[in-house]
Amino acid sequence: MKGMIKTKFVGVYRYVSDTKRFDGKPDECFYYSYRDEDKKFRWHKVGWRSEKVTAQYAADKRSEFMVATRNGEKPKQTRKEKGITLGKGFDVFEDKWFPNLKNNGADIALRYRVHTAPLFADTPIDKITPLALEDYKLALFRKGLAPATVRLILGDMRNVINKLKKWGLFKGDSPFEQVDMPKVDNARTRFLSRNEADLLLETINTHSRKWFLISTIALNTGARLGEVTGTRIHDLQHETRVWQIKGKTGRRSITLNDAAWNAFMEALEMRQRIIVFTSGLVDQATIDFVSQETGLFPTDVCYLHLECVDMERGLITYRRRNSAKYKTYRITEAVRPVFEEWVGKCSSDLVFTGRGGKRIGSNKTKTFDRSASECGLNPAGIDSLDKVVFHTLRHTYCSWEAIKGTPLFKIARLVGHKTTTMTERYSHLCPITESQNLISKDADSTMEQLNSILTHLIKEKGIEQLPQSVIDWLAKVG
């Protein structure tokens, strides 16, 4: 091999790297030579000086090899193990980490299998270079993916590598340390006019009263969907109409206006009309058993509201839809455990609940999305940032408050912005201040703008109130 340098040990050579350095000097790799069964000259790599390998160590390894060969043994030449591939690493990540993630990491798995696996599944992680990742990033953009999506895909890949490194399954530097992640601008500026908001709420109401109430609260408070659907009964203070919100940035309190308060009160009344045995969640055998033990018809069991059940007295007060009279049915000891289970599911302290008394997911906005499309707010081909989504109600509230003249710091506190940086996007909607009005929109030069300001000051305070330096300057330019 070219570049080999003999050492003082028989059959041991060293190779000096042109690029790799260790301890301030070029790194050296040690080899030993031997002849195989066919008398052909062979080289065997022992390792680098940066890996604690020395010429003496290489000589010892050669001696062991030669002794084993003379004794008729066929020692296996040790080869450097290939590093873990991204595919195997992802399998470990999926097995160990997915149980800790929302939806068990289903969205991450989908992005990996659709985009990343076809290119990198069989590639050792230590062979994935920053240049390869830059090419991959460009390829994703050429597919027409949004910057936010590309950032998620690359972020998933980076998280896998970082976890494997933390778990000791990968040694080395992450290639992402030298890769610029795509910058994402998700700032939505679209907000609803009063007429658009009224039309949207009216359309939502035709589909779902519950979603009408949720949307009304969000529009009048600027709360996020998760903050509304996560509200519990004790978060509402009836004496002061204060809502204690547990948001992303901690707890905050806001005083509700009539529209938001009335929506919450109606939602509390609706809780009593929750169906106990939710269709689709309870099996037919349970319905038949409840019917047999209580005397209710099976169809009546499926329409039994929470307010009809008195577990303390063990009674059901129910009126059939075709009857004007209420009848009382007894909850027997045999069927009581069934009622305790299903009433317990419905007796959540959440103000708004989904099927089976569970919390409404933040992605369950089909009713809202359909209503927005029916209103004509989301025509075909609309830009994704201009599309009306549930979060648009939050932007609408902030925009309306800014137009009213509410200070930005107060808006930030009301909606739970950690800093006013996010709130500053609404600054252009704030009423023009007196000082801004002083600058003439028709002024073509700085001099004309200054004259406009000074003229206003003279009218308001009189020229004698101006500093002498300003009066002298006016005399010169006058």
C-alpha positions in Angstrom: 0.0 0.0 0.0 1.2 3.5 -0.9 2.2 5.7 1.9 3.1 2.9 4.4 6.0 3.6 6.7 8.0 0.9 8.4 8.2 0.8 12.2 10.8 -0.8 14.3 8.6 -3.9 14.7 8.7 -6.6 12.1 5.7 -6.5 9.8 4.2 -3.5 11.4 3.6 -0.3 9.4 2.0 3.1 10.0 0.1 5.4 7.7 0.0 9.1 8.3 -3.3 10.8 7.5 -3.5 14.0 5.4 -6.8 15.1 6.9 -7.3 13.4 10.2 -5.6 15.0 13.3 -5.1 13.9 16.8 -3.5 15.7 19.7 -2.4 18.5 17.5 -0.6 16.2 15.0 -1.6 14.2 11.9 -3.3 11.0 13.1 -1.6 7.6 12.3 -3.1 4.3 11.4 -1.3 1.0 12.2 -1.3 -2.1 10.0 0.5 -5.4 10.1 1.3 -7.6 7.1 1.2 -11.4 6.6 0.9 -14.0 3.8 -2.2 -16.1 3.5 -2.4 -19.8 2.5 -1.8 -18.9 -1.1 1.3 -17.0 -0.2 -0.3 -13.8 -1.2 0.7 -10.6 0.7 -2.1 -9.2 2.9 -2.6 -6.2 5.1 -4.6 -6.0 8.2 -5.7 -2.7 9.8 -5.3 -2.6 13.6 -6.5 0.9 14.3 -5.7 4.6 14.7 -3.5 6.3 17.3 -6.6 8.4 18.2 -8.2 5.0 19.2 -5.3 4.3 21.6 -3.6 1.9 19.2 0.3 1.9 19.2 2.9 0.2 17.1 3.6 -2.2 20.1 0.0 -3.1 20.2 -0.1 -3.8 16.5 3.0 -6.0 16.9 1.4 -8.0 19.7 -1.7 -8.6 17.5 0.5 -9.8 14.6 2.3 -12.2 16.9 -1.0 -13.6 18.2 -2.1 -14.0 14.6 1.1 -15.7 13.4 1.1 -18.2 16.4 -2.5 -19.1 15.8 -1.7 -19.7 12.1 1.2 -22.0 12.9 -0.9 -24.1 15.2 -3.4 -24.7 12.4 -6.0 -22.4 13.7 -7.8 -20.0 11.4 -8.3 -16.9 13.5 -10.9 -14.5 12.2 -9.6 -11.1 11.3 -11.5 -8.6 13.4 -13.3 -6.1 11.3 -14.7 -2.8 12.5 -18.4 -3.3 13.1 -20.6 -1.2 10.9 -22.5 1.5 12.7 -26.2 1.2 13.4 -28.4 2.1 10.4 -31.1 4.7 10.7 -33.7 2.1 10.0 -32.6 -0.1 13.0 -32.2 3.0 15.1 -35.7 4.1 14.3 -37.0 0.7 15.3 -35.3 1.1 18.7 -36.7 4.7 19.0 -40.2 3.5 18.1 -40.0 0.7 20.7 -38.5 2.7 23.6 -39.8 6.2 23.1 -43.1 6.1 21.2 -45.1 5.1 24.3 -44.2 8.4 25.9 -45.5 10.4 22.9 -48.9 11.7 22.0 -50.9 9.3 19.8 -48.0 6.8 20.4 -45.9 8.7 17.8 -48.2 7.7 14.9 -47.6 11.0 13.0 -43.8 10.6 13.4 -44.0 7.0 12.1 -46.0 8.1 9.1 -43.6 10.9 8.2 -40.6 8.5 8.6 -42.0 5.7 6.4 -43.3 8.0 3.7 -40.3 10.4 3.3 -37.2 9.3 5.2 -37.1 5.5 5.2 -36.9 5.1 1.4 -33.6 7.1 1.3 -31.9 6.5 4.7 -33.3 3.3 6.3 -30.3 1.2 5.2 -27.7 3.9 5.7 -25.4 3.8 8.8 -25.9 6.9 10.8 -22.1 7.7 10.7 -22.3 7.7 6.9 -25.1 10.4 6.8 -23.3 13.6 6.0 -24.5 17.2 6.3 -24.3 17.5 2.5 -26.6 14.5 2.2 -29.1 16.1 4.5 -29.0 19.4 2.6 -29.7 17.5 -0.6 -32.6 15.7 1.2 -34.0 19.0 2.4 -34.0 20.4 -1.2 -35.6 17.2 -2.4 -38.5 17.6 0.1 -39.0 21.2 -1.0 -39.1 20.1 -4.6 -42.0 17.7 -3.7 -43.9 20.9 -2.8 -43.9 20.3 1.0 -44.3 23.4 3.2 -41.3 24.6 5.3 -43.1 23.6 8.5 -43.5 20.0 7.2 -39.9 19.8 6.0 -38.8 21.0 9.5 -40.9 18.3 11.1 -39.4 15.6 8.9 -35.8 16.7 9.6 -36.6 17.2 13.3 -37.9 13.7 13.6 -34.7 12.4 12.1 -32.6 14.6 14.4 -34.5 13.4 17.5 -33.9 9.8 16.6 -30.1 10.3 16.2 -29.9 12.3 19.5 -31.8 9.7 21.4 -29.6 6.9 20.0 -26.5 8.9 21.0 -27.9 9.4 24.5 -28.6 5.7 24.8 -25.0 4.8 23.7 -26.1 3.2 20.4 -24.4 5.8 18.3 -21.1 7.4 18.9 -20.0 10.5 17.1 -21.3 13.9 16.1 -24.8 14.4 14.8 -24.7 15.5 11.2 -27.5 17.9 12.0 -25.0 20.1 14.0 -23.9 21.5 10.6 -27.4 21.7 8.9 -29.6 24.8 8.9 -33.2 23.8 9.7 -35.9 25.5 7.5 -37.3 28.7 8.9 -41.0 28.6 9.4 -43.3 31.6 9.2 -46.7 30.5 10.5 -47.9 33.9 11.4 -51.5 34.2 10.5 -52.8 37.7 9.8 -56.3 36.7 8.6 -59.1 37.8 11.0 -62.8 37.9 10.6 -65.0 40.9 10.2 -68.1 41.3 12.4 -70.4 40.1 9.6 -68.1 37.1 8.8 -68.0 36.1 12.4 -71.8 36.3 12.8 -72.3 34.2 9.6 -69.7 31.6 10.7 -71.3 31.2 14.2 -74.8 31.0 12.6 -73.6 28.2 10.3 -71.9 26.3 13.1 -75.1 26.5 15.1 -77.0 24.6 12.4 -74.6 21.7 12.7 -73.7 21.6 16.4 -74.9 23.6 19.4 -71.9 22.5 21.4 -69.4 23.7 18.8 -71.4 27.0 18.5 -70.8 27.5 22.3 -67.1 26.6 22.1 -66.6 28.9 19.1 -68.5 31.8 20.8 -66.2 31.5 23.9 -63.1 31.5 21.8 -64.2 34.5 19.7 -65.0 36.5 22.8 -61.9 35.6 24.9 -59.1 34.7 22.4 -58.7 31.4 24.2 -57.1 28.4 22.4 -59.3 25.4 21.6 -57.5 23.2 24.2 -58.1 25.9 26.8 -61.8 26.0 26.1 -62.3 22.2 26.0 -60.0 21.7 29.0 -62.1 24.0 31.2 -63.4 22.3 34.4 -66.4 23.4 36.4 -64.3 24.8 39.3 -62.4 27.0 36.8 -65.5 29.2 36.6 -66.2 31.7 39.5 -69.9 32.5 39.4 -69.8 35.5 41.7 -67.2 37.4 39.7 -67.7 35.8 36.2 -63.9 35.1 36.2 -62.5 32.2 34.2 -59.3 30.6 35.5 -57.5 29.4 32.4 -54.7 26.8 32.5 -52.8 27.6 29.3 -49.4 26.9 27.7 -47.8 29.8 29.5 -49.3 29.0 32.9 -52.5 30.1 34.6 -54.3 33.4 33.9 -57.6 34.9 34.9 -60.0 36.9 32.6 -63.4 38.4 33.3 -66.0 37.1 30.8 -68.4 39.2 28.8 -72.0 38.3 28.6 -71.7 36.3 25.4 -68.9 34.1 26.8 -70.4 33.7 30.2 -73.8 32.7 28.8 -72.2 30.2 26.5 -70.5 28.5 29.5 -73.7 28.5 31.5 -75.6 26.9 28.6 -72.8 24.3 28.3 -73.2 23.4 32.0 -76.9 22.9 31.5 -76.2 20.7 28.5 -74.0 18.4 30.6 -77.1 17.1 32.3 -78.4 16.0 28.9 -75.4 13.7 28.2 -76.4 10.2 27.1 -75.3 7.7 29.7 -75.0 4.7 27.4 -73.3 6.2 24.3 -74.3 4.6 21.1 -71.3 2.9 19.5 -69.4 2.6 22.7 -71.7 0.2 24.6 -72.4 -3.3 23.3 -75.8 -4.8 22.7 -75.4 -7.3 25.5 -75.1 -4.5 28.1 -78.1 -2.7 26.7 -80.2 -5.9 26.9 -79.0 -6.5 30.5 -79.9 -3.0 31.6 -83.3 -3.3 29.9 -84.0 -6.6 31.6 -83.0 -5.4 35.1 -84.7 -2.0 35.0 -87.8 -2.6 32.9 -86.8 0.1 30.3 -87.1 -0.7 26.6 -83.8 -1.3 24.9 -84.4 1.8 22.8 -85.0 3.9 25.9 -81.7 2.7 27.4 -79.9 4.3 24.4 -81.7 7.7 25.1 -81.2 7.8 28.9 -79.8 11.1 30.0 -77.5 11.7 32.9 -80.1 13.9 34.6 -82.6 11.0 34.7 -80.3 8.8 36.9 -80.2 9.2 40.7 -77.5 6.8 41.9 -77.9 7.8 45.5 -81.5 6.7 45.6 -81.1 4.0 43.0 -83.9 5.4 40.8 -84.4 6.3 37.2 -86.9 8.9 36.3 -87.7 8.7 32.6 -90.4 9.9 30.2 -90.7 8.1 26.9 -90.8 10.3 23.8 -94.4 9.4 22.9 -95.6 9.9 26.5 -96.5 12.9 28.7 -95.9 11.2 32.0 -92.6 10.4 33.8 -92.2 6.9 35.2 -89.8 5.6 37.9 -87.6 2.6 37.4 -85.5 0.9 40.0 -81.7 0.3 39.7 -81.3 -3.2 41.0 -78.1 -4.4 42.8 -77.3 -6.6 39.9 -77.2 -3.7 37.4 -75.8 -1.1 39.8 -72.1 -1.8 38.8 -73.0 -1.2 35.2 -74.6 2.2 36.0 -71.7 3.2 38.2 -69.2 2.5 35.4 -71.1 4.4 32.7 -72.3 7.2 34.9 -68.7 7.6 36.1 -67.6 8.0 32.5 -70.2 10.7 32.0 -69.6 12.5 35.3 -66.4 14.3 34.3 -65.9 17.7 35.7 -65.1 19.0 32.2 -67.6 21.6 30.9 -67.3 20.3 27.4 -67.0 16.6 26.8 -66.8 14.3 23.8 -68.2 10.8 23.3 -68.2 8.8 26.5 -67.4 11.8 28.6 -63.9 12.1 27.3 -62.1 15.4 26.6 -62.5 16.8 23.1 -59.2 16.5 21.1 -57.5 19.5 19.7 -57.8 18.0 16.2 -61.5 17.4 16.3 -62.6 20.5 14.4 -64.5 18.9 11.4 -67.7 20.7 12.3 -65.9 24.1 12.4 -63.9 23.4 9.2 -67.1 22.3 7.3 -69.0 25.4 8.5 -66.2 27.7 7.4 -66.2 26.2 3.9 -70.0 26.4 3.7 -69.8 30.1 4.5 -67.4 30.7 1.6 -64.6 31.7 3.9 -62.3 29.0 2.5 -62.6 28.9 -1.3 -60.7 26.4 -3.4 -57.0 27.3 -3.8 -56.8 29.6 -0.8 -53.3 30.0 0.8 -53.0 27.9 3.9 -52.1 31.0 6.0 -55.2 32.7 4.8 -57.5 29.8 5.5 -60.0 30.2 8.3 -59.3 27.7 11.0 -60.4 27.5 14.6 -57.3 29.4 15.6 -58.5 32.3 13.4 -61.0 33.1 16.2 -58.1 33.8 18.5 -56.5 36.1 15.9 -59.9 37.8 15.4 -60.2 38.5 19.1 -56.7 40.0 19.3 -57.3 42.1 16.1 -60.6 43.5 17.4 -59.0 44.4 20.7 -56.2 46.2 18.9 -58.7 48.1 16.7 -60.5 49.2 19.9 -57.3 50.6 21.2 -56.5 48.0 23.9 -52.7 48.3 24.7 -50.7 45.5 23.3 -49.3 44.4 26.7 -52.9 44.0 27.9 -53.8 41.9 24.9 -50.8 39.7 25.5 -51.9 39.2 29.1 -55.5 38.4 28.1 -54.6 35.7 25.6 -51.6 34.3 27.4 -48.7 35.4 25.1 -45.4 34.9 27.0 -44.0 38.1 25.6 -45.4 41.0 23.5 -43.3 39.9 20.5 -46.2 37.7 19.2 -48.7 40.5 20.0 -46.8 43.0 18.0 -48.2 41.5 14.8 -51.4 43.4 15.7 -49.7 46.8 16.2 -50.7 48.0 12.7 -54.3 47.7 13.6 -54.0 50.0 16.6 -55.6 53.4 16.2 -53.2 56.1 14.9 -51.8 58.0 17.9 -51.7 61.8 18.0 -47.9 61.8 17.4 -48.4 59.7 14.3 -51.1 62.1 13.0 -48.6 64.9 13.2 -46.7 63.5 10.3 -48.5 64.4 7.1 -49.1 61.5 4.8 -48.5 63.8 1.8 -45.1 65.0 3.0 -42.4 64.4 0.4 -39.4 65.2 2.6 -38.2 65.1 6.1 -38.2 68.9 6.2 -41.9 69.0 5.5 -42.6 66.4 8.1 -40.7 68.4 10.7 -42.6 71.5 9.7 -45.8 69.7 10.2 -44.9 68.6 13.7 -43.6 72.0 14.8 -46.7 73.8 13.3 -48.9 71.5 15.5 -46.8 72.2 18.6 -47.0 76.0 18.0 -50.8 75.8 17.7 -51.1 73.7 20.8 -48.6 75.3 23.2 -47.5 78.6 21.5 -44.1 79.4 20.2 -42.9 80.7 23.6 -43.1 77.1 24.9 -40.6 75.8 22.4 -36.9 75.5 23.3 -34.8 78.5 22.1 -32.7 76.2 19.8 -35.9 75.2 18.0 -37.0 78.8 17.6 -33.5 79.8 16.2 -33.8 76.9 13.8 -37.2 78.0 12.6 -35.9 81.5 12.0 -33.1 80.1 9.8 -35.3 77.9 7.7 -38.3 80.3 7.7 
